[in-house]
Amino acid sequence: MRTGDLFELLKDGRPWTRAELADTTGLARSTVAARIDVLMRLGLVAPFGDARSTGGRPPALFALNPAAKVVVGVDVGATHVRAVLADLSGTILGEEAADLQVSDGPDVVLGWIGDAAGRLTTLAPAAQLAAVGIGLPGPVEHSTGRPISPPIMPGWDRFDVVEHVRRSTGVPVLVDNDVNIMALGERRAHLSDVDDLVLIKVATGIGAGIVSGGQLQRGAQGTAGDLGHVRVARAGDVTCRCGNTGCLEALAAGPALAESLRKRGVPARSGQDVVDLVRAGDAAAIAVVRDAGRDIGEVVATMVNLVNPSVVVIGGQLAGAGEHLLAGIREVVYLRSLPLATAQLRIESSRAGGEAGVLGAVALAVDHVLSPAAVEAASLALLES
C-alpha cells in the first residue's frame, strides 16, 4: 500500500491513530509512521488532539488538514461566470462573479478566471492553491477538457481550456460540462449517502449528470446524459438547433416553452419568463410546463429503467416552476418505468439550486487533489527533493 492509498483512509476527516492504521492496512507500524510523516510534511495531515489512553501515554491522532491547500471552483454560464475559493473540506472561503457572455470567447472568459483565481487566493495567504475546477455550458471531451462543438459557445470548439488556465494559475485544471458539475455539487452538498442518482438540468438545453455506484458516469467521450437530443413522440418534425428533428430540447427546454406561449398570445421571451408566469398562476404557462414535464418524463422513464437511480433531481432554470414541472415528470415516469425501478424512487427539485455548479466545480478540484495518484506523486516528489 502506497502513501496515496493510506491517505484514502484519512481524507474523510475522521481521526486515526497509527495503530488503527496499521491494523486496518496490515502495514508495519514503522511503515505507517514513515508515511504519516510524509503526509504531514506535505501538509495534508495534521495531529488531531489525543486519543483515550488505555494506560501510559495517550496515542496520537491524525486527520486531514483541510486548511493546508485551497482550490478554485468556477461555474461558467451563458451570461455569467462565478468563481469561489474553498478549502479541502469544500468550505467556501470567498467568491467573485461577473456578468460575462460565454459568446465573448475563451480569451475573455478564461482571462477573467485566471485573474479571479489570483485575487481569491489572497484570502488564504497561508494555503497553497492546488487545483482549479471549471464547469462549461456545453459538451466537453473529458480526456482533454476541450469543448467539442458547443452550440452556444462560438470560438470555444476544441480550445485548450486546461492549458490556458494552467498557464495563469500554475496548477492542475479540471474541466467538465455544467450538468456533470451540478450532479457532483448536488450529491456532495445534499445527497452524500446516495450512490445512484441522476440530475437533470432543464434550461436553455436539457441534459443529465449520472452518478452510478458513487461515480460520475461520463461515457467514452464525455457525452453520457445528453437527454436533450433524444427523440420524443410529441415533438414530431419540430426542428432542433442540433439539426435533427423531434428532439426533447426542441419541445421542452426554456426557449421552446416561451415560443409556445407566444403562439398563444402570452408574452414570454425566455425560460425565466415562463417560470415567472407559472409562479404568478398563469394558466397557459402552467399547462405548457406540465406538458413539458410529461415529455421529459418520457425520456426519464427510459433512463430510470436503464440506470435504476435512487433519486432523480430536477435542476436548472425551469426547476423554478416547481411542482407543476415535477408533476408532469412523475406522472409519466411512474407509469412507464418498471415497478421495481420506481418502488423507492424519489423525484425531487434540486436543493443546491444555483449553488450546484460552483459546489461541483470545487468537488471536482478537491477530488483530484486528494486522489491517491495525486497524493502519491506529491509524496514521491517530496522524497526525491
KAQUI-V903149 format. One record per backbone hydrogen bond with DSSP energy under -1.0 kcal/mol. CO is the residue of the C=O (numbers start at 0). NH is the residue of the N-H. E is the energy in kcal/mol with one decimal. If there is no record, write none. Layout:
((CO	NH	E) (CO	NH	E))
//
This chain:
((1	5	-2.3) (2	6	-2.2) (5	8	-1.5) (6	9	-1.2) (6	10	-1.7) (9	12	-1.8) (9	63	-1.0) (15	61	-2.8) (16	20	-2.1) (17	21	-2.4) (18	22	-2.6) (19	23	-2.3) (20	24	-2.4) (21	25	-2.3) (27	31	-2.4) (28	32	-2.7) (29	33	-2.0) (30	34	-2.2) (31	35	-2.6) (32	36	-2.0) (33	37	-1.6) (34	38	-2.3) (35	39	-2.3) (36	40	-2.2) (37	41	-1.9) (38	43	-1.4) (38	44	-1.2) (43	64	-2.7) (45	62	-2.1) (58	50	-2.2) (60	47	-2.6) (61	15	-2.6) (62	45	-2.5) (64	67	-1.7) (65	87	-2.3) (67	127	-1.4) (69	129	-3.1) (70	85	-2.5) (71	132	-2.8) (72	83	-2.6) (73	134	-2.4) (74	81	-2.1) (77	101	-2.2) (79	76	-3.1) (80	97	-2.3) (81	74	-2.9) (82	95	-2.7) (83	72	-2.2) (84	92	-3.6) (84	93	-1.2) (85	70	-2.6) (86	89	-1.9) (90	86	-1.8) (93	84	-2.8) (95	82	-3.0) (97	80	-2.2) (97	99	-1.3) (100	103	-2.1) (101	104	-1.5) (104	108	-2.0) (105	109	-2.7) (106	110	-1.4) (107	111	-1.8) (108	112	-2.0) (109	113	-2.4) (110	114	-2.1) (111	115	-3.0) (112	116	-2.6) (113	117	-1.8) (114	118	-2.1) (115	119	-2.8) (116	120	-2.1) (119	122	-2.1) (120	123	-1.3) (123	126	-1.8) (127	69	-2.4) (130	71	-1.9) (131	173	-2.9) (132	73	-2.6) (133	175	-2.1) (134	75	-2.3) (135	137	-1.7) (135	177	-2.4) (138	147	-2.1) (140	143	-1.1) (140	144	-3.0) (145	140	-2.8) (146	157	-4.0) (149	152	-1.3) (152	155	-2.0) (155	158	-2.6) (158	160	-2.0) (159	163	-2.0) (160	164	-2.3) (161	165	-2.4) (162	166	-2.2) (164	168	-1.7) (165	169	-3.2) (171	131	-2.0) (173	133	-2.6) (175	135	-2.3) (176	180	-2.0) (177	181	-2.4) (178	182	-2.0) (179	183	-2.1) (180	184	-2.4) (181	185	-2.9) (182	186	-2.2) (183	187	-2.7) (184	188	-2.2) (185	189	-2.5) (186	190	-1.1) (190	193	-2.2) (194	213	-3.0) (195	309	-3.0) (195	310	-1.2) (196	210	-3.1) (197	312	-3.1) (198	208	-2.8) (199	314	-3.2) (200	206	-1.6) (201	317	-2.8) (202	253	-3.1) (204	202	-2.9) (205	227	-1.8) (206	200	-2.5) (208	198	-2.6) (209	216	-3.2) (210	196	-2.1) (211	214	-1.7) (214	211	-2.6) (217	223	-2.3) (222	225	-1.2) (224	207	-2.5) (224	226	-2.3) (226	229	-2.1) (227	248	-2.9) (229	247	-1.8) (232	235	-1.1) (234	237	-2.4) (237	245	-2.7) (239	242	-2.1) (243	239	-3.2) (245	231	-2.3) (247	250	-1.5) (247	251	-2.7) (248	252	-1.5) (252	256	-2.1) (253	257	-2.3) (254	258	-2.2) (255	259	-2.1) (256	260	-2.0) (257	261	-2.2) (258	262	-2.0) (260	265	-2.7) (261	264	-1.7) (269	273	-1.6) (270	274	-2.2) (271	275	-2.6) (272	276	-2.3) (273	277	-2.3) (274	278	-2.5) (275	279	-1.5) (276	281	-2.6) (277	280	-1.6) (281	285	-2.3) (282	286	-2.1) (283	287	-2.3) (284	288	-2.2) (285	289	-2.4) (286	290	-2.3) (287	291	-2.3) (288	292	-2.4) (289	293	-1.8) (290	294	-2.3) (291	295	-2.8) (292	296	-2.7) (293	297	-1.6) (294	298	-1.1) (295	299	-2.8) (296	300	-2.6) (298	302	-2.0) (299	303	-3.0) (300	304	-2.0) (301	305	-1.9) (302	306	-3.4) (303	307	-1.7) (309	345	-2.0) (310	197	-2.2) (311	347	-2.4) (312	199	-3.4) (313	349	-2.4) (314	201	-2.5) (315	318	-1.3) (316	319	-1.8) (317	320	-2.0) (318	321	-2.0) (320	323	-1.2) (321	325	-2.1) (322	326	-2.8) (323	327	-1.2) (324	328	-1.9) (325	329	-3.1) (326	330	-2.4) (327	331	-1.4) (328	332	-2.6) (329	333	-2.6) (331	335	-2.9) (332	336	-1.9) (337	341	-1.4) (345	311	-3.2) (347	313	-2.7) (351	354	-2.2) (352	355	-1.6) (354	358	-2.4) (355	359	-2.3) (356	360	-2.2) (357	361	-2.3) (358	362	-2.2) (359	363	-2.5) (360	364	-1.9) (361	365	-3.1) (362	366	-2.7) (363	367	-1.3) (364	368	-2.3) (365	369	-2.6) (367	370	-1.2) (370	374	-2.5) (371	375	-2.5) (372	376	-2.3) (373	377	-2.2) (374	378	-2.2) (375	379	-2.5) (376	380	-2.2) (377	381	-2.0) (378	382	-2.3) (379	383	-1.9))
//
